[in-house]
């Protein structure tokens, strides 16, 4: 796993204003990503699927870019994730996510 990066502006503000709370968030993050059952790659694929279902394209772009770089997640693996997104969240989420994947993998 790489150095921790939180994308939300709110978390950066918490780090400046409430270091104790920020450290608790970091500890929670470490606990979640160090699962005893699922490997990190599987967890990241789940995170990508969840990001694909919300309306924040920049979050999905960051999730996919980082996962592609760090874990060498293939386009085929991403497309499998998108099939689940299509089934569970519909065509709008699928198309939005597909556009991002096409930009990153083509």
N, C-alpha and C positions, 0 to 999 in steps of 0.2 A: 504494500500500500504506500502511496506517496504522501508527501506532506499535506496536512489538512488545509483545505480551502473551503470556506463557506461563501456561497454566492450571494446570499441575501444581505442587503444593506443593513437590515435590522440587527443581524448578528455582529457585524462590524461595529455598530454603534454600542451594542451591549459590551463588547470587548473593551471599549474605551470607558464606558460609564459604570460597569458592574463586572469586574474581573472574576469575582467568585461565581456569578451566574454563568459567565462565558466558560469558565473551566468546567462547570457542571455539564454544559452543552457538549463540550469536547469529550468529556468522559462518557456521556451517553452515546455519542457518535462512535467512539472506539468500541464500546460494548456491543452496539448493533452490528458493526461491520466485522466483528470478530466472532462470528457465529460458530457454534459447535457442530452444526449439522450442514448448513448450506455453505458452499464455497463462495469466495468473494465475487467471482465472475457471475455466478448465478444471482447473487444478491444485486449486483449492478444491473443485470438484465431486468430484474424485477423493478428496480428504481427507474430504469428507462421506460418500462411499460407504464408505470405510474405517472411519470412526467409527461408521457405522450397523451395521457387522458385529460390533462389540465390545459388551460388556455395560454400558458406561458411558454412560448416558443424558445425564448432565450435559455430557459432552464433545461429544456430538452436538448438543445444544441450543445450546451456545456456538458450534460451527462453523456451524450453520444461521443463528442469529441474526446473527452477524457478517457472514456472506456475504450474507444478505438485505439488511442495512443498507448495507454497503460496495459491493456489486457488483450490487445490485438483482436478485438471482437470483429468478426467478419460481417460483410453485408448480408450473407445468408442467415447468420444468427439474428441480425437486426430484423430481417424480413420475417423470421419466425415470431419474433416479439410482436411485430406489427400485425400479424394474423390474429394474435390474441387480443390486441387492442381493437382491431376491427370487430371481432366477435363480441367483446365486452363493452366497447365504448362507441362504436359506430364509425361511419364513413368520414365524418368531419375530422375526428381525431386521427384516423388512419391517414387521410390525405395530407393533413398538416405535417404529420410525422414523416410520411413518405417524401415530401418535399425536402425536408432537412436531411434525411438519409441520402437522397439523390445528390444533394449538394456536397455532402461530405465524402461520398464513395465514388462519385463519377469524376 
